[in-house]
Amino acid sequence: MNIINKSCEEILLSLLSNCNTTLKTTKQIHTHLYVTGLHTHPFFFGKLLLNCAVSISDHVLNYSLRLFHHFPNPDTFMYNTLIRSLSHSSTPLSSLQPFIQLLRHPTLLPDSFSFAFTLKGIANDGCSKRQGIQLHSHAFRHGFDDHIFVGTTLISMYAECGCYEYARKVFDEMSQPNVVAWNAVVTACFRCGDVEGAWGLFERMPVRNLTSWNTMLAGYVKAGQLWLARRVFCEMKMRDDASWSTMIVGFAKSGSFHDAFGFFKELLRDRNRPSEVSLTGVLSACAQAGAFEFGKILHGFMEKAGFLCIVSVNNALIDTYSKCGNVDMAKLVFQHMSAEKCIVSWTSMIAALAMHGRADEAIRVFHEMEESGVRPDGVTFISLLYACSHSGLVEQGCALFSKMRNFYGIEPAIEHYGCMVDLYGRAARLQKAYEFIRQMPILPNVIIWRTLLGACSIHGNIELAELVKARLAEMDPNNSGDHVLLSNVYAVAGKWKDVAGIRRTMIEQSMKKIPGWSMIEIDKVNYGFVAGEKPNEVTKEAHDKLREIMLRLREEEGYAPQVRSVLHDVEEEEKEDSMSKHSEKLAAAFGIAKLPKGRILRIVKNLRVCGDCHTVMKLISKVYQVEIIVRDRSRFHSFKGGFCSCRDYW
């Protein structure tokens, strides 16, 4: 080999090892291989395929498929590379096709990697038991059923297909299962709901490594057994980043925000450096809990520790500030990002503006995104349509829906259709929303119909509400929320006999309304309120302050509770008392009692703010000269000086 060719090969190897796998770079490297005559060289072609295999891009994967089919004599390594790539794609079962071709090849034989990668594809599909059993029989015939790598993947595959007894049989027949196999069968137990069995296996393990302990942590967290996860965590002699991240992220996702914060603080006390995963996890907890002050502390820590160069951390900060009610801080993080903004960054900013009712700004950021060369995806358009829906921008929303399909070639998903129904419904164009549903090319789900029922509830369309409720009764007959929405329509119209009928049905079917709760952060501590909860020191103070507030609103602003949708067979005084105890009112009262003057009240609520609470918040902001930010289940309301940022359109 001459010096020039050697130098060329070294350059190509460097490119294949270090480049980012995009369709553009893949084509460039392929062109270099072709020009140098190395495109038919098995080693270099195999490296190119391997480079493609690590990409999750469908474009790169499709290109690698074409490359494979044009190569004259692919070897087993190339087949395995393609199988591996397909097993992690959006269509993992497609990995079976090259495996079958390999089985039928006249001179090549599958090896342990061939079986393991194909089994992984079946596992990732999650519902291909028949194909899994067939592949197991092929592994048996080729002598790989007792291979530790293949056996471990068989355990995982059967678990993902819901066949724990098969997974356990594979494990029990292993002559010498290693710690990876033990971990796999423990995971299989958790996957199939046998939490006690998982602990029994864990206790029998001849050797436990840190991964084994982390397997138990992850299993308990996913099973919702947080107290068991805590017990295992406390018993661990060593912990790594995965251990801390599992606890922080797991407790945050389950709604145990105080615990998530506690684990993060403990991590810092142990002089550990948090990872990107644990940081984004605790930020997620802040976002869900509305813990603005704690989020600010984390922001300062990340800035000092040099984490703000990481794109995902910035994205999480944008989401946190947005969901804590401070979209301007979210904008500052977005504008000062040192790393290059990715599609998640742009979409997070658009979603933040959308949630706060700033649709014009959201659309402007979208245009900046287009100008920057970042191509939007389906999630971006969901945020844009949401923004238009919550600001009454019907024509702009329709134009964006059309642009998504016709310009960007993005086929609408059920979420996009749902946004369009919401867009028409909120704007009181209920018949248009109904016709839109009837003309959808895909079958509408319960969420689509429920969105329309919610719009009927807001605008008082009894006839359409009854029609939609009949559809929902066929699809999801035991949903209490649908009954409540229809009951609200009847109550507003004064049809109390129908209200009583719905109440009777709910009692007979043991349906219960989702209890409303609200949280407010005071001095980095989150206080929760639920209407009708047992009194304690905090709720007593909140109720006492709320009575004082309501009296002042009556005297100074002539406030009268909006009780028309409260049950007809309840005395007027009881109706008013019921309305006054809504959780967001209690949270606001407690905030006024505890926070110094000038501080913003930040409240998180799990349900939609009712009309009476919306009015009360506007009056409190005016009388007490305080800004109140309420995040309900679908958007933000910023109350200031007697007005709301939603302009009473929600």
C-alpha positions in Angstrom: 0.0 0.0 0.0 1.5 3.3 -1.0 1.7 6.4 1.3 -1.1 8.3 -0.5 -3.6 5.4 -0.2 -2.6 4.8 3.5 -3.1 8.5 4.2 -6.5 8.4 2.5 -7.6 5.3 4.5 -6.5 7.0 7.8 -8.6 10.0 6.9 -11.6 7.9 6.1 -11.2 5.9 9.3 -11.0 9.2 11.3 -14.2 10.4 9.6 -16.0 7.2 10.3 -15.0 7.3 13.9 -15.6 10.9 14.8 -18.3 12.4 12.6 -21.9 13.1 13.7 -24.2 10.7 12.0 -26.4 12.7 9.7 -27.7 11.9 6.2 -25.4 14.6 4.9 -22.2 13.3 6.5 -23.1 9.7 5.6 -23.4 10.7 2.0 -20.2 12.6 2.1 -18.3 9.6 3.5 -19.9 7.3 1.0 -18.8 9.6 -1.8 -15.2 9.5 -0.4 -15.3 5.7 -0.3 -16.6 5.6 -3.9 -13.9 8.0 -5.2 -11.1 6.1 -3.6 -12.5 2.8 -4.7 -13.0 1.5 -1.2 -16.8 1.4 -1.5 -16.6 -2.4 -2.1 -14.0 -3.0 0.6 -15.7 -5.1 3.4 -13.9 -3.4 6.2 -14.6 0.2 5.2 -18.2 -0.6 4.1 -18.8 -2.4 7.4 -17.6 0.7 9.3 -19.9 2.9 7.3 -22.9 0.7 8.1 -21.8 0.6 11.7 -21.7 4.4 11.7 -25.3 4.5 10.4 -26.4 1.9 12.9 -26.0 4.3 15.9 -28.3 6.9 14.3 -31.9 7.1 15.2 -32.7 9.1 12.1 -35.1 7.4 9.7 -33.4 9.2 6.8 -30.0 7.7 7.7 -31.5 4.3 8.3 -33.2 4.2 5.0 -30.0 5.3 3.3 -28.1 2.5 5.1 -30.7 0.0 3.8 -30.1 1.0 0.3 -26.3 0.8 0.8 -26.7 -2.7 2.2 -28.8 -4.0 -0.7 -26.3 -2.7 -3.3 -23.2 -4.3 -1.6 -22.3 -7.4 -3.6 -21.4 -9.8 -0.8 -22.4 -8.7 2.7 -20.9 -10.7 5.5 -22.4 -11.7 8.9 -21.0 -8.6 10.5 -22.9 -6.4 8.0 -26.1 -8.4 8.5 -25.7 -8.0 12.3 -25.1 -4.2 12.0 -28.3 -3.8 9.9 -30.3 -6.0 12.3 -29.1 -4.0 15.3 -30.0 -0.7 13.6 -33.5 -1.8 12.7 -34.1 -3.3 16.2 -33.8 0.2 17.6 -35.8 1.9 14.9 -39.5 3.0 15.0 -40.3 -0.4 13.4 -38.2 -2.8 15.4 -39.9 -5.9 14.0 -38.4 -5.1 10.6 -35.1 -6.5 12.0 -36.6 -9.9 11.3 -36.2 -9.5 7.6 -32.4 -9.3 7.3 -32.2 -12.1 10.0 -34.3 -14.4 7.8 -32.2 -13.5 4.8 -29.1 -14.5 6.8 -30.7 -17.8 7.8 -31.3 -18.6 4.1 -27.9 -17.5 3.0 -26.0 -20.4 1.3 -22.6 -19.8 2.9 -23.2 -17.5 6.0 -24.4 -18.5 9.4 -26.0 -16.4 12.2 -23.9 -15.9 15.3 -24.8 -15.0 18.9 -25.0 -11.3 17.9 -27.5 -12.1 15.1 -29.9 -13.8 17.6 -29.4 -11.2 20.3 -30.0 -8.2 18.1 -33.1 -9.8 16.5 -34.5 -10.7 19.9 -33.9 -7.1 21.0 -36.0 -6.0 18.0 -38.9 -8.3 19.1 -38.5 -7.1 22.7 -38.7 -3.4 21.6 -41.9 -4.3 19.7 -43.3 -5.7 22.9 -46.2 -7.8 21.5 -44.5 -10.4 19.2 -44.6 -13.5 21.4 -45.1 -15.8 18.4 -42.0 -14.5 16.6 -40.1 -14.6 19.8 -40.9 -18.3 20.3 -39.9 -19.1 16.7 -36.6 -17.3 17.1 -36.0 -19.1 20.3 -36.4 -22.4 18.5 -33.9 -21.3 15.8 -31.4 -20.4 18.6 -31.9 -23.9 20.0 -31.3 -25.5 16.6 -28.1 -23.4 16.1 -26.8 -24.2 19.6 -27.2 -20.7 21.0 -30.0 -21.2 23.5 -27.5 -21.7 26.3 -25.3 -18.8 25.2 -25.2 -16.3 28.0 -25.7 -13.3 25.8 -28.5 -14.9 23.8 -30.1 -16.3 26.9 -30.1 -13.0 28.7 -31.8 -11.3 25.7 -34.4 -14.1 25.6 -35.3 -13.3 29.2 -35.7 -9.7 28.4 -37.7 -10.4 25.2 -40.2 -12.7 27.0 -40.6 -10.2 29.8 -41.4 -7.4 27.3 -44.0 -9.7 25.6 -45.6 -10.3 29.0 -44.5 -14.0 29.3 -42.8 -14.1 32.6 -43.1 -17.9 32.9 -41.1 -18.3 29.7 -38.5 -15.8 30.8 -38.1 -17.7 34.1 -37.8 -21.0 32.3 -35.0 -19.7 30.2 -33.2 -18.4 33.3 -33.7 -21.7 35.3 -32.3 -23.7 32.4 -29.1 -21.6 32.3 -26.1 -23.7 33.4 -24.2 -20.7 34.9 -26.2 -17.5 34.9 -24.0 -14.4 35.4 -25.0 -11.2 37.2 -26.4 -9.8 34.0 -28.7 -12.7 33.6 -29.8 -12.4 37.3 -30.5 -8.7 36.7 -32.5 -9.5 33.6 -34.8 -12.0 35.4 -35.3 -9.5 38.3 -36.3 -6.9 35.7 -38.6 -9.4 34.1 -40.3 -9.9 37.5 -40.9 -6.2 37.8 -42.0 -5.9 34.2 -44.7 -8.6 34.8 -45.9 -7.1 38.1 -44.3 -9.6 40.5 -42.7 -7.2 43.0 -42.3 -9.7 45.7 -40.8 -12.2 43.3 -38.2 -9.6 42.3 -37.1 -9.2 45.9 -36.9 -13.0 46.4 -34.6 -13.3 43.4 -32.5 -10.4 44.5 -32.0 -12.0 47.9 -30.9 -15.2 46.2 -28.3 -13.6 43.9 -24.9 -15.2 44.5 -23.2 -12.0 43.5 -24.7 -8.5 43.5 -23.0 -5.5 41.8 -24.0 -1.9 41.8 -26.1 -2.5 38.7 -28.1 -5.1 40.6 -29.0 -2.6 43.3 -29.9 0.0 40.7 -32.1 -2.6 39.0 -34.1 -3.0 42.2 -34.3 0.8 42.6 -35.6 1.3 39.1 -38.0 -1.6 39.4 -39.6 -0.3 42.7 -39.9 3.2 41.3 -41.6 2.1 38.1 -43.9 -0.1 40.2 -44.8 2.9 42.3 -43.4 1.3 45.5 -41.4 4.4 46.5 -41.0 3.4 50.2 -39.4 0.1 49.1 -37.1 2.1 46.7 -36.1 4.3 49.6 -35.4 1.2 51.8 -33.1 -0.3 49.1 -31.4 3.1 48.5 -30.7 3.4 52.3 -29.2 -0.1 52.3 -26.8 0.6 49.4 -23.2 0.8 50.5 -22.2 2.5 47.2 -24.2 4.7 44.9 -23.5 6.0 41.5 -25.1 8.6 39.3 -27.8 6.2 38.1 -28.8 5.6 41.8 -29.3 9.2 42.6 -30.9 10.0 39.2 -33.4 7.1 39.6 -34.5 8.4 43.0 -34.7 12.1 42.0 -36.4 11.5 38.7 -38.6 8.7 40.0 -39.9 10.6 43.0 -40.4 13.7 40.9 -42.5 11.9 38.3 -44.7 10.3 41.0 -45.5 13.7 42.4 -43.4 13.4 45.5 -41.6 16.7 44.9 -40.4 17.2 48.5 -38.6 13.9 48.4 -37.1 14.6 45.0 -35.7 17.9 46.3 -34.5 16.1 49.5 -32.5 13.5 47.5 -30.9 16.3 45.4 -29.9 18.1 48.5 -28.5 14.9 50.0 -26.5 14.3 46.8 -24.9 17.7 47.2 -24.2 17.1 50.9 -22.4 13.9 50.0 -20.1 16.1 47.8 -21.2 14.4 44.7 -21.4 16.3 41.4 -24.9 15.9 39.9 -25.2 14.7 36.4 -27.2 16.1 33.5 -29.9 13.4 34.2 -30.3 14.3 37.9 -30.3 18.0 37.2 -33.0 17.7 34.6 -34.9 15.4 37.0 -34.9 17.9 39.9 -35.8 20.7 37.5 -38.7 18.6 36.3 -39.8 18.3 39.9 -39.6 22.1 40.3 -41.7 22.5 37.1 -44.4 20.1 38.2 -44.6 21.6 41.7 -44.3 25.2 40.6 -41.3 25.6 43.0 -40.0 28.8 41.5 -37.7 29.8 44.3 -36.0 26.4 44.4 -35.7 26.5 40.7 -33.8 29.9 40.9 -31.4 28.4 43.4 -30.7 25.5 41.1 -30.2 27.9 38.2 -27.5 29.7 40.2 -25.9 26.4 41.1 -25.8 25.3 37.5 -24.3 28.6 36.4 -21.5 28.4 39.0 -20.8 24.7 38.3 -20.6 25.2 34.5 -23.7 23.2 33.5 -25.3 25.9 31.3 -23.2 24.8 28.4 -25.4 21.7 28.2 -28.4 22.1 25.9 -30.7 19.7 27.8 -30.1 21.6 31.0 -31.0 24.9 29.4 -34.1 23.2 27.9 -35.2 22.0 31.3 -34.6 25.5 32.8 -36.9 27.0 30.1 -39.5 24.4 31.0 -39.1 25.0 34.7 -39.4 28.8 34.6 -42.3 28.6 32.2 -44.3 26.1 34.4 -43.4 28.2 37.5 -45.2 31.1 35.9 -42.2 33.3 34.8 -42.1 33.2 31.0 -39.7 36.2 31.0 -37.0 34.3 32.8 -37.6 31.4 30.4 -37.0 33.8 27.5 -33.7 35.1 29.2 -32.4 31.5 29.4 -33.4 30.9 25.8 -31.8 34.1 24.6 -28.5 33.5 26.5 -27.9 29.9 25.6 -24.3 29.5 24.8 -24.8 26.1 23.1 -26.5 25.9 19.7 -30.3 25.7 20.1 -31.8 22.4 19.0 -35.4 21.7 18.0 -36.3 21.0 21.7 -35.0 24.4 22.7 -37.1 26.2 20.1 -40.2 24.1 20.8 -39.8 24.5 24.6 -39.8 28.3 24.1 -42.8 28.3 21.8 -44.7 26.0 24.3 -43.8 28.4 27.2 -45.2 31.4 25.4 -48.3 29.3 24.3 -49.1 28.3 27.9 -49.0 32.0 29.0 -51.4 33.1 26.2 -48.7 35.0 24.3 -49.6 33.5 20.9 -48.2 36.3 18.8 -44.8 35.9 20.4 -45.0 32.2 20.0 -45.6 32.6 16.3 -42.8 35.1 16.0 -40.3 32.7 17.7 -41.5 30.0 15.2 -40.6 32.2 12.3 -37.2 32.9 13.9 -36.8 29.1 14.2 -37.5 28.7 10.5 -35.0 31.4 9.6 -32.3 29.8 11.7 -32.6 26.6 9.6 -34.0 24.4 12.3 -36.9 22.3 10.8 -40.0 22.1 13.0 -41.5 18.8 13.8 -45.0 17.6 14.9 -44.4 18.6 18.5 -43.6 22.2 17.4 -46.9 22.5 15.6 -48.8 21.1 18.6 -47.4 24.0 20.7 -48.3 26.5 17.9 -51.9 25.2 17.5 -52.2 25.2 21.3 -51.1 28.9 21.3 -53.7 29.9 18.7 -56.4 27.9 20.5 -55.9 29.6 23.8 -55.8 33.1 22.3 -58.7 32.8 19.8 -56.5 33.0 16.7 -58.6 30.7 14.6 -57.4 31.9 11.2 -53.7 31.7 12.2 -54.3 28.3 13.6 -55.9 27.0 10.4 -53.0 28.5 8.4 -50.4 26.8 10.5 -52.3 23.4 10.3 -52.2 23.8 6.5 -48.5 24.8 6.5 -47.6 21.7 8.6 -49.2 19.4 6.0 -48.6 21.1 2.7 -45.2 22.8 3.3 -43.4 20.6 5.8 -45.1 17.3 4.8 -45.9 16.4 8.4 -49.0 14.2 8.5 -51.2 15.3 11.4 -51.4 13.0 14.4 -54.4 12.7 16.7 -52.9 15.4 18.9 -53.0 17.9 16.0 -56.6 17.1 15.3 -57.4 17.6 19.0 -55.8 21.0 18.9 -58.0 22.0 15.9 -61.1 20.8 17.7 -60.1 22.8 20.7 -59.4 25.8 18.5 -62.9 25.8 17.0 -64.5 24.8 20.3 -63.0 27.6 22.4 -64.1 30.1 19.7 -67.7 28.9 20.1 -67.6 27.4 16.6 -69.0 24.2 17.9 -70.7 23.0 14.8 -67.5 23.6 12.8 -65.6 21.5 15.4 -68.2 18.7 15.1 -68.0 18.7 11.3 -64.1 18.7 11.6 -64.3 15.6 13.7 -66.6 13.9 11.3 -64.3 14.6 8.4 -61.1 13.4 10.1 -59.2 10.8 8.1 -58.4 8.9 11.4 -60.8 7.6 14.0 -61.4 10.2 16.7 -60.5 9.0 20.2 -62.1 9.8 23.6 -59.9 12.9 24.0 -61.1 14.4 20.8 -64.8 13.9 21.8 -64.1 15.0 25.4 -62.5 18.2 24.1 -65.7 19.0 22.2 -67.8 18.1 25.3 -65.7 20.6 27.3 -66.4 23.3 24.7 -70.1 22.5 24.9 -69.9 22.9 28.7 -68.2 26.3 28.3 -70.7 27.6 25.8 -73.8 25.8 27.0 -74.8 23.8 23.9 -77.0 21.2 25.4 -78.1 19.4 22.2 -74.5 18.9 20.9 -73.3 18.0 24.5 -75.8 15.2 24.7 -74.8 13.9 21.3 -71.1 13.9 22.2 -71.8 12.3 25.6 -73.6 9.5 23.8 -70.5 8.8 21.8 -68.3 8.9 24.9 -70.6 6.5 26.7 -69.9 3.9 24.0 -66.1 4.4 24.2 -65.5 5.1 27.9 -68.7 4.6 29.9 -67.2 4.9 33.4 -65.4 8.2 33.1 -66.6 10.5 35.9 -65.3 13.6 34.1 -67.7 13.2 31.2 -70.7 13.0 33.5 -69.5 16.1 35.4 -69.1 18.1 32.2 -72.6 17.2 31.0 -74.0 17.9 34.5 -72.4 21.4 34.3 -74.2 22.0 31.0 -77.5 21.1 32.5 -76.9 23.1 35.7 -76.1 26.3 33.8 -79.3 25.8 31.8 -81.3 25.2 34.9 -82.2 21.6 34.0 -82.0 20.3 37.5 -83.9 17.1 36.9 -81.2 16.1 34.4 -78.5 17.1 36.9 -80.1 14.9 39.5 -80.2 12.0 37.0 -76.5 12.3 36.3 -75.7 12.4 40.1 -77.8 9.3 40.6 -76.0 7.5 37.8 -72.6 8.4 39.3 -73.7 7.2 42.7 -75.1 3.9 41.4 -71.9 3.3 39.4 -69.6 4.3 42.3 -68.1 7.1 40.2 -66.1 9.8 42.1 -65.1 13.3 40.9 -61.4 14.0 40.7 -60.7 16.1 43.8 -59.3 19.5 43.1 -56.0 20.5 44.8 -53.8 23.5 44.6 -50.2 24.2 45.8 -48.4 27.4 46.7 -44.6 27.8 47.4 -43.7 29.9 50.4 -40.1 30.3 51.5 -39.1 27.3 49.4 -41.8 25.1 51.0 -44.8 23.9 49.0 -48.2 23.9 50.8 -51.0 21.9 49.4 -54.8 22.5 49.7 -57.7 20.2 48.9 -61.3 21.3 49.2 -63.0 19.5 52.1 -59.8 18.1 53.7 -59.5 17.6 57.4 -58.5 20.9 59.2 -55.0 21.4 60.5 -53.0 24.4 61.5 -52.2 25.5 57.9 -55.8 25.0 56.5 -57.3 26.8 59.6 -55.1 29.8 58.9 -56.0 29.7 55.2 -59.8 29.5 55.9 -59.6 32.3 58.5 -57.8 34.6 56.0 -60.2 33.6 53.2 -63.3 34.6 55.2 -61.6 38.0 55.8 -60.8 38.4 52.1 -64.3 37.4 50.8 -65.9 39.9 53.2 -63.6 42.7 51.9 -64.4 41.8 48.3 -68.1 42.0 49.0 -67.8 45.3 50.8 -65.4 47.0 48.4 -66.1 45.4 45.0 -69.7 44.1 45.4 -68.6 40.6 44.8 -71.3 37.9 44.6 -70.5 34.2 44.1 -71.3 32.7 40.8 -73.4 29.8 42.1 -75.6 29.0 39.1 -73.8 25.7 38.3 -73.8 24.5 41.9 -76.4 21.8 42.7 -80.0 23.1 42.8 -81.0 21.1 45.9 -78.5 22.9 48.0 -79.4 25.9 50.1 -78.1 29.3 48.7 -75.8 29.8 51.7 -74.3 26.3 51.3 -73.7 27.0 47.6 -71.7 30.1 48.5 -69.8 28.2 51.2 -69.0 25.4 48.7 -67.6 27.9 46.1 -65.6 29.8 48.7 -63.7 26.6 49.7 -62.2 25.9 46.3 -58.5 25.0 46.7 -57.0 27.8 44.7 -58.9 30.4 46.8 -57.4 28.7 50.0 -53.9 28.8 48.5 -54.2 32.4 47.5 -55.5 33.3 51.0 -52.6 31.5 52.7 -50.2 33.2 50.4 -51.6 36.7 51.3 -51.3 35.7 55.0 -47.7 34.5 54.8 -45.9 36.3 52.0 -44.6 39.9 52.4 -46.3 42.6 50.4 -45.0 42.8 46.8 -44.3 39.1 46.4 -46.0 37.2 43.6 -48.4 34.4 44.6 -47.6 31.4 42.4 -50.3 28.7 42.5 -50.5 25.3 40.8 -53.9 23.7 40.3 -54.7 20.2 38.9 -58.1 21.1 37.4 -59.4 24.0 35.2 -60.0 27.2 37.1 -63.8 27.8 37.5 -65.5 31.0 36.6 -66.0 32.1 40.2 -62.4 31.5 41.2 -61.3 33.4 38.1 -63.4 36.4 39.2 -62.2 36.2 42.8 -58.5 36.1 41.7 -59.0 39.2 39.6 -60.6 41.1 42.5 -58.0 40.0 45.0 -55.2 41.2 42.6 -56.9 44.6 42.5 -57.9 45.0 46.2 -54.7 43.6 47.7 -52.5 45.0 44.9 -50.8 41.7 44.4 -49.9 39.7 41.3 -51.3 36.1 41.3 -50.1 33.5 38.8 -52.3 30.4 38.6 -51.3 27.4 36.5 -54.3 25.2 35.9 -54.3 21.9 33.9 -54.1 23.6 30.6 -52.6 27.2 30.8 -51.4 30.1 32.9 -53.5 33.0 34.3 -51.6 36.0 35.4 -53.9 38.3 37.5 -52.8 41.9 38.1 -54.7 45.0 38.8 -58.1 43.3 38.4 -57.3 41.8 35.0 -56.1 38.4 33.7 -53.6 37.7 31.0 -56.1 35.3 29.3 -58.4 38.3 28.7 -61.2 36.1 30.0 -60.7 33.7 27.1 -60.0 30.3 28.5 
